[in-house]
């Protein structure tokens, strides 16, 4: 990175990449370092009471305004180049805008905490479902139906949804995060394509139980990290049939039975157990198949083989898209966004971040937790790109490519879990 040089406030112009030698609470901007994009930003910087700022030539589009002889002899315009800062008296407007940002951060964190509590409650229900489907089928079906009805009420009652990244599941919850993830994503896609509430409910219950037949397959086959032998593969594929039989004995509807039996069928006829093709596959099963494939790529049995959400979405589209209903796949990619929750990204402003929420109406403008070494991890900036028109995502990166300090700060999840809320936000004017 190019060296930073101190310049006078009077030398500021659009296109300069600058650093403010202030704490984050002492200015209204999203970052301490940023590229000046408009005259309003310059006016705000002058209001901060600084005499100098640092600018980075290598990240700037232009050079500062030349300083005049009058300015160099005027003690009001030259500060201590070592810290760039005199006594700071921010204007009431600056203070007000920063207070609004702090309030916005507090509201976002409260909303995230609320969604995580709801996710935790749902995960507790899912833990018991597959185990009790045969021993207590009425209770299992009742619990699953109640959970799905609660989820669908939220889905259908709000015009816009936000998909959230959940906190790391405990090792005990790992086995249960997959069916809940598949149910959440399937129900959202069902809403996206306009399914009525009754079908969304069936979709959710079918997704929760889609892998129930795996309980009848030896765990050494299910958890095998290498390629399966032919006989092992055949045994594994029987879980679709086993699951359908369990669902039928438990009294689940034929629609739910179809989801369980067909969730590994492919639109191009290469799936199993019946090698069904195209419209021969139940329409709701086609939805679950996409959600199941995506989550299986992100959260395989052996997590070291997992893809980032961004990679999984790209692979489904580029490598496996013939396996899925093309219209449904397009809708799925649209609401997940190019940078799905859990993606680690680099911003156009240079900062590292992790996507923690995506709104359906603005999939390219997600909410991101941002790495800033000047701010404690517990108080990390949460940035809603919908309110930051000057900041974009430059690229998605694999977590292991992050510098160690950034990795520790962002703490990318080894497993990715999702939940949703109504997506309502209160806007703040961007600077």
TIKOL-722576 format. One line per field, with one value per residue (C-alpha): residue number from 1; residue in one letter; x, y, z. Coordinates in Angstrom, 2 decimals. Example, Ala and Ser with C-alpha at 12.3 -4.5 7.8 and 13.67 -1.06 7.14 Angstrom:
kedren <- c(1:2)
tinu <- c(a:s)
u <- c(12.30:13.67)
v <- c(-4.50:-1.06)
w <- c(7.80:7.14)
//
This chain:
kedren <- c(1:2:3:4:5:6:7:8:9:10:11:12:13:14:15:16:17:18:19:20:21:22:23:24:25:26:27:28:29:30:31:32:33:34:35:36:37:38:39:40:41:42:43:44:45:46:47:48:49:50:51:52:53:54:55:56:57:58:59:60:61:62:63:64:65:66:67:68:69:70:71:72:73:74:75:76:77:78:79:80:81:82:83:84:85:86:87:88:89:90:91:92:93:94:95:96:97:98:99:100:101:102:103:104:105:106:107:108:109:110:111:112:113:114:115:116:117:118:119:120:121:122:123:124:125:126:127:128:129:130:131:132:133:134:135:136:137:138:139:140:141:142:143:144:145:146:147:148:149:150:151:152:153:154:155:156:157:158:159:160:161:162:163:164:165:166:167:168:169:170:171:172:173:174:175:176:177:178:179:180:181:182:183:184:185:186:187:188:189:190:191:192:193:194:195:196:197:198:199:200:201:202:203:204:205:206:207:208:209:210:211:212:213:214:215:216:217:218:219:220:221:222:223:224:225:226:227:228:229:230:231:232:233:234:235:236:237:238:239:240:241:242:243:244:245:246:247:248:249:250:251:252:253:254:255:256:257:258:259:260:261:262:263:264:265:266:267:268:269:270:271:272:273:274:275:276:277:278:279:280:281:282:283:284:285:286:287:288:289:290:291:292:293:294:295:296:297:298:299:300:301:302:303:304:305:306:307:308:309:310:311:312:313:314:315:316:317:318:319:320:321:322:323:324:325:326:327:328:329:330:331:332:333:334:335:336:337:338:339:340:341:342:343:344:345:346:347:348:349:350:351:352:353:354:355:356:357:358:359:360:361:362:363:364:365:366:367:368:369:370:371:372:373:374:375:376:377:378:379:380:381:382:383:384:385:386:387:388:389:390:391:392:393:394:395:396:397:398:399:400:401:402:403:404:405:406:407:408:409:410:411:412:413:414:415:416:417:418:419:420:421:422:423:424:425:426:427:428:429:430:431)
tinu <- c(x:x:x:x:x:x:x:x:x:x:x:x:x:x:x:x:x:x:x:x:x:x:x:x:x:x:x:x:x:x:x:x:x:x:x:x:x:x:x:x:x:x:x:x:x:x:x:x:x:x:x:x:x:x:x:x:x:x:x:x:x:x:x:x:x:x:x:x:x:x:x:x:x:x:x:x:x:x:x:x:x:x:x:x:x:x:x:x:x:x:x:x:x:x:x:x:x:x:x:x:x:x:x:x:x:x:x:x:x:x:x:x:x:x:x:x:x:x:x:x:x:x:x:x:x:x:x:x:x:x:x:x:x:x:x:x:x:x:x:x:x:x:x:x:x:x:x:x:x:x:x:x:x:x:x:x:x:x:x:x:x:x:x:x:x:x:x:x:x:x:x:x:x:x:x:x:x:x:x:x:x:x:x:x:x:x:x:x:x:x:x:x:x:x:x:x:x:x:x:x:x:x:x:x:x:x:x:x:x:x:x:x:x:x:x:x:x:x:x:x:x:x:x:x:x:x:x:x:x:x:x:x:x:x:x:x:x:x:x:x:x:x:x:x:x:x:x:x:x:x:x:x:x:x:x:x:x:x:x:x:x:x:x:x:x:x:x:x:x:x:x:x:x:x:x:x:x:x:x:x:x:x:x:x:x:x:x:x:x:x:x:x:x:x:x:x:x:x:x:x:x:x:x:x:x:x:x:x:x:x:x:x:x:x:x:x:x:x:x:x:x:x:x:x:x:x:x:x:x:x:x:x:x:x:x:x:x:x:x:x:x:x:x:x:x:x:x:x:x:x:x:x:x:x:x:x:x:x:x:x:x:x:x:x:x:x:x:x:x:x:x:x:x:x:x:x:x:x:x:x:x:x:x:x:x:x:x:x:x:x:x:x:x:x:x:x:x:x:x:x:x:x:x:x:x:x:x:x:x:x:x:x:x:x:x:x:x:x:x:x:x:x:x:x:x:x:x:x:x:x:x)
u <- c(0.00:1.26:2.45:-0.05:0.77:-0.73:-2.55:-4.45:-8.24:-8.19:-6.58:-9.47:-11.18:-13.38:-11.42:-8.98:-8.75:-8.30:-7.96:-9.48:-7.38:-10.46:-12.35:-15.34:-17.66:-16.21:-17.43:-20.60:-19.00:-19.18:-15.38:-12.35:-10.81:-12.72:-12.66:-14.30:-17.23:-18.99:-18.76:-21.11:-18.51:-15.86:-18.15:-18.74:-14.99:-14.35:-16.99:-15.04:-12.47:-9.48:-6.56:-5.10:-6.02:-3.94:-4.41:-3.29:-1.96:-2.15:-5.89:-6.83:-8.16:-6.46:-3.96:-4.94:-5.51:-2.18:-1.69:-1.23:1.45:-1.25:-2.40:1.11:1.63:-1.80:-1.58:-5.28:-4.71:-1.59:-1.86:0.47:1.33:2.06:-1.54:-3.42:-5.62:-6.10:-8.92:-12.07:-15.38:-17.82:-20.93:-24.33:-25.25:-22.21:-22.96:-26.60:-25.73:-23.29:-25.84:-28.32:-25.78:-25.16:-28.90:-29.14:-26.41:-28.23:-31.48:-29.72:-28.12:-31.46:-33.09:-30.30:-30.61:-34.38:-33.98:-31.33:-33.65:-36.36:-33.87:-32.72:-36.30:-36.88:-33.66:-34.82:-37.99:-36.07:-33.75:-36.56:-38.51:-36.69:-36.07:-39.76:-41.37:-41.75:-41.98:-44.31:-45.59:-48.52:-46.31:-43.62:-46.15:-47.82:-44.51:-43.37:-46.69:-46.75:-43.19:-43.88:-47.17:-45.39:-42.70:-45.20:-47.24:-44.15:-43.26:-46.70:-47.47:-44.58:-44.00:-40.21:-37.96:-34.39:-32.37:-29.99:-26.79:-27.10:-24.48:-22.32:-24.33:-23.01:-21.65:-24.85:-26.92:-24.86:-26.88:-30.10:-29.09:-29.39:-33.12:-33.93:-31.84:-33.54:-36.97:-36.21:-34.83:-37.58:-40.36:-38.83:-38.58:-42.16:-43.27:-41.15:-43.01:-46.42:-47.44:-50.51:-50.11:-51.32:-48.69:-45.96:-46.84:-46.59:-43.33:-41.86:-42.87:-41.56:-38.26:-37.90:-38.35:-36.65:-33.68:-35.53:-34.68:-30.97:-31.72:-32.09:-28.68:-25.52:-23.75:-20.40:-21.94:-23.65:-20.48:-18.01:-15.69:-14.46:-16.19:-18.70:-18.40:-21.24:-23.02:-22.62:-23.96:-26.99:-27.60:-27.29:-29.77:-32.33:-32.82:-35.36:-37.46:-36.99:-38.05:-41.19:-42.16:-41.61:-43.68:-46.51:-46.56:-46.58:-49.58:-47.92:-49.72:-48.93:-47.45:-44.97:-44.24:-43.42:-40.93:-39.18:-39.09:-38.04:-35.72:-32.69:-34.36:-32.79:-34.56:-32.29:-33.11:-29.75:-31.03:-32.40:-34.23:-36.41:-34.44:-37.49:-37.17:-38.65:-42.36:-42.49:-40.90:-43.35:-43.31:-42.71:-39.94:-38.13:-38.01:-36.63:-34.05:-32.48:-32.41:-31.02:-28.25:-27.20:-27.04:-25.27:-22.50:-22.13:-22.53:-21.33:-20.90:-17.18:-17.01:-13.47:-15.02:-17.58:-17.88:-18.57:-22.18:-20.94:-19.03:-21.96:-24.36:-21.87:-21.27:-24.97:-25.47:-22.35:-21.92:-25.21:-27.90:-29.23:-30.27:-32.82:-35.98:-34.50:-37.24:-37.02:-33.23:-33.34:-35.72:-33.54:-30.39:-32.28:-33.43:-30.18:-28.18:-24.83:-23.24:-25.42:-25.32:-22.06:-19.99:-16.71:-16.16:-13.86:-15.54:-14.78:-13.57:-10.94:-12.41:-13.01:-16.48:-18.90:-22.47:-24.89:-28.22:-29.69:-32.97:-35.01:-35.71:-31.99:-29.92:-26.81:-26.90:-26.62:-25.88:-22.25:-20.23:-16.99:-13.45:-12.01:-8.94:-9.83:-13.19:-13.53:-14.91:-17.95:-18.83:-18.03:-19.62:-22.68:-23.11:-26.33:-25.17:-28.71:-27.91:-24.34:-24.63:-20.93:-19.78:-19.97:-18.73:-15.61:-15.17:-15.96:-12.99:-12.38:-12.08:-8.70:-7.27:-8.02:-5.16:-5.21:-6.27:-9.19:-10.23:-10.28:-12.27:-14.93:-15.04:-16.42:-18.81:-17.64:-21.32:-23.84:-27.37:-30.18:-33.33:-35.45:-37.31:-39.61:-36.79:-38.16:-35.48:-35.38:-33.20:-30.39:-29.18:-25.88:-22.79)
v <- c(0.00:3.48:5.66:8.12:11.84:14.62:17.34:20.44:20.38:23.08:20.61:18.15:17.26:14.54:11.37:11.51:8.43:9.77:8.60:10.51:10.36:10.20:7.53:6.11:7.94:11.35:11.47:10.46:8.30:4.52:4.14:6.05:5.58:6.18:7.83:11.27:11.02:14.39:17.96:17.20:14.87:17.61:20.06:17.49:16.81:20.54:20.62:18.06:20.62:18.80:20.78:17.95:14.48:11.70:10.77:7.66:8.41:4.77:4.55:8.05:9.09:12.47:14.60:17.13:20.77:22.60:24.58:28.30:30.47:32.12:28.73:27.54:30.66:30.50:28.60:27.75:25.39:23.55:21.03:18.49:16.22:13.43:13.03:15.24:16.48:19.59:20.13:18.65:20.43:18.58:20.44:19.46:18.06:15.76:14.58:13.98:11.90:9.73:9.24:8.13:5.57:4.29:3.92:2.12:-0.32:-0.96:-1.68:-4.06:-5.97:-6.22:-7.56:-10.10:-11.24:-11.64:-13.77:-15.92:-16.60:-17.72:-19.93:-21.51:-22.35:-23.91:-25.94:-27.40:-28.69:-30.20:-32.15:-34.44:-34.84:-37.59:-39.59:-39.55:-40.02:-43.78:-43.98:-41.00:-40.20:-38.06:-35.87:-35.61:-34.54:-32.13:-30.51:-30.23:-28.80:-26.22:-25.11:-24.84:-22.99:-20.44:-19.98:-19.68:-17.04:-14.85:-15.58:-14.71:-11.77:-9.61:-8.23:-8.33:-10.88:-10.72:-13.93:-13.96:-15.81:-17.56:-17.95:-21.07:-24.13:-26.33:-29.73:-31.24:-29.14:-29.87:-32.95:-30.97:-27.74:-29.31:-30.18:-26.77:-24.99:-26.93:-26.14:-22.41:-22.09:-24.25:-22.25:-18.95:-20.23:-21.48:-17.98:-16.50:-18.51:-17.77:-21.06:-20.81:-21.21:-24.82:-25.94:-23.93:-25.78:-29.16:-28.01:-27.11:-30.38:-32.40:-30.52:-31.12:-34.87:-35.20:-37.18:-39.18:-42.41:-41.93:-43.21:-46.66:-46.51:-47.54:-44.47:-45.65:-45.24:-41.93:-40.42:-41.90:-39.12:-41.00:-42.43:-45.16:-48.63:-49.71:-51.70:-48.86:-46.35:-48.55:-48.86:-45.10:-44.38:-46.57:-43.80:-42.20:-45.37:-45.93:-42.34:-42.65:-45.83:-44.14:-41.15:-43.36:-45.35:-42.10:-40.84:-37.97:-36.75:-38.04:-34.65:-34.93:-38.55:-37.45:-34.86:-37.45:-40.06:-37.79:-35.15:-36.67:-36.86:-34.57:-32.54:-34.10:-37.66:-38.44:-38.65:-41.46:-43.63:-43.68:-41.44:-39.25:-36.40:-32.90:-32.61:-36.20:-34.90:-33.50:-29.64:-29.11:-31.70:-29.64:-26.78:-28.96:-30.46:-27.03:-26.09:-29.51:-29.36:-25.86:-26.60:-29.92:-28.10:-25.54:-28.01:-31.49:-34.25:-33.46:-29.70:-29.42:-30.21:-27.40:-24.56:-20.95:-19.92:-17.84:-20.82:-23.18:-20.92:-20.49:-24.25:-25.09:-22.67:-23.45:-27.20:-28.66:-26.43:-29.18:-31.09:-28.48:-26.83:-23.78:-21.35:-22.34:-22.14:-18.58:-17.53:-19.19:-17.40:-14.11:-14.14:-15.59:-12.86:-13.07:-12.88:-15.10:-14.91:-16.27:-14.98:-13.28:-10.25:-7.35:-3.97:-1.31:0.85:-1.80:-3.26:-6.95:-8.04:-10.94:-10.97:-11.53:-10.64:-10.40:-8.67:-10.13:-6.74:-5.78:-8.97:-7.07:-4.72:-7.06:-6.22:-6.83:-6.97:-5.08:-5.60:-2.48:-2.88:0.36:-1.00:-3.92:-7.11:-7.09:-3.61:-4.29:-2.05:-3.56:-1.92:-2.03:-1.50:-0.44:2.75:3.10:3.88:4.67:1.29:-1.92:-5.49:-5.98:-9.73:-12.78:-14.53:-17.85:-17.43:-19.15:-16.39:-13.75:-12.35:-14.10:-10.97:-10.43:-14.11:-13.99:-10.77:-11.82:-15.45:-17.00:-19.83:-23.40:-24.26:-21.94:-21.73:-19.44:-17.89:-14.93:-11.86:-9.30:-7.22:-3.88:-1.24:2.42:4.38:6.81:9.39:8.22:10.41)
w <- c(0.00:-0.82:2.03:3.47:3.54:5.64:3.71:4.74:4.93:2.23:-0.19:-0.12:-3.38:-4.83:-5.65:-2.73:-0.53:2.98:6.58:9.50:12.65:14.86:16.69:14.84:17.26:16.35:12.74:10.84:8.15:7.91:7.95:9.18:5.70:2.47:-0.94:-1.13:-3.55:-3.30:-2.02:0.87:2.34:2.11:3.93:6.69:7.06:7.42:10.17:12.18:13.36:11.87:10.47:8.39:7.18:5.68:2.03:0.18:-3.33:-4.42:-3.76:-4.93:-8.33:-8.24:-6.34:-3.66:-4.49:-4.38:-1.17:-1.57:0.07:2.17:3.44:4.32:6.46:8.09:11.40:11.18:8.23:9.40:12.20:13.64:10.70:13.15:14.26:11.81:14.60:16.62:19.09:17.54:17.89:15.65:14.60:16.04:12.61:12.61:16.14:15.23:12.17:14.09:16.86:14.19:12.91:16.43:16.95:13.62:14.68:17.95:16.08:13.69:16.54:18.34:15.19:14.67:18.29:17.87:14.74:16.41:19.35:16.94:15.07:18.33:19.27:15.85:16.12:19.44:17.75:14.82:17.15:18.19:14.95:13.09:16.26:17.23:13.79:14.29:18.07:18.52:15.01:16.10:18.29:15.61:12.99:15.40:16.37:12.75:11.63:14.45:13.64:9.91:10.43:12.61:9.95:7.10:8.98:9.13:5.51:4.17:6.44:5.23:1.73:2.02:3.69:4.91:5.11:8.09:8.86:12.20:14.91:14.94:15.92:18.66:17.68:19.08:16.67:13.56:12.63:12.82:11.06:7.59:7.67:9.18:6.55:3.77:5.22:5.56:2.02:0.51:2.14:1.05:-2.52:-2.26:-1.26:-4.05:-6.70:-5.18:-3.56:-1.31:2.43:2.53:0.01:1.74:4.93:3.18:1.60:5.01:6.67:3.73:3.87:7.61:7.08:3.67:5.03:7.67:5.83:6.59:10.08:8.48:6.74:8.66:9.98:8.54:5.08:5.83:7.35:4.86:3.67:0.59:-2.48:-1.75:-3.25:-5.54:-2.85:-0.34:-2.86:-3.53:0.22:0.67:-2.13:-0.38:2.19:-0.15:-0.15:3.58:4.24:2.14:4.01:7.38:6.29:5.07:8.32:10.30:8.35:6.48:3.36:-0.12:-1.02:1.84:0.94:-2.62:-1.37:0.80:-1.98:-4.85:-3.35:-5.13:-8.56:-11.18:-13.83:-16.51:-15.41:-13.78:-10.21:-8.07:-7.08:-10.22:-12.63:-13.11:-15.60:-15.86:-15.13:-13.88:-10.68:-8.14:-8.39:-4.67:-4.67:-7.32:-4.81:-2.01:-4.40:-5.00:-1.32:-0.38:-2.99:-2.00:1.72:1.14:-0.75:2.05:4.91:3.89:6.45:6.52:6.81:5.44:2.05:2.34:-0.14:0.72:-0.01:-2.95:-4.37:-3.81:-5.67:-8.53:-8.75:-8.79:-11.67:-13.69:-13.09:-11.89:-13.36:-15.67:-12.56:-11.54:-12.82:-14.63:-13.62:-9.97:-10.03:-11.42:-8.64:-6.02:-7.21:-7.33:-3.71:-2.36:-4.08:-5.81:-2.35:-0.12:3.66:5.01:2.08:2.98:0.77:-0.03:-0.35:-2.94:-0.05:0.72:3.91:4.57:5.63:5.97:4.65:7.52:5.89:2.38:1.54:-1.29:-2.85:-2.96:-3.27:-4.41:-1.40:1.63:5.24:6.21:9.40:8.71:9.95:11.56:13.80:15.60:16.80:19.25:17.73:20.02:18.73:15.05:12.44:10.76:7.36:5.33:1.73:0.81:2.72:1.40:-2.34:-2.65:-1.30:-3.35:-3.05:-5.17:-4.75:-2.66:-1.04:0.66:4.44:4.56:2.35:4.97:7.04:10.44:12.34:9.95:10.15:13.96:13.92:11.41:12.62:9.40:10.22:9.65:9.14:7.56:8.93:7.85:9.20:8.18:9.37:7.79:6.35:7.56:8.00:8.97:6.60:7.41:4.91:3.41:3.35)
//
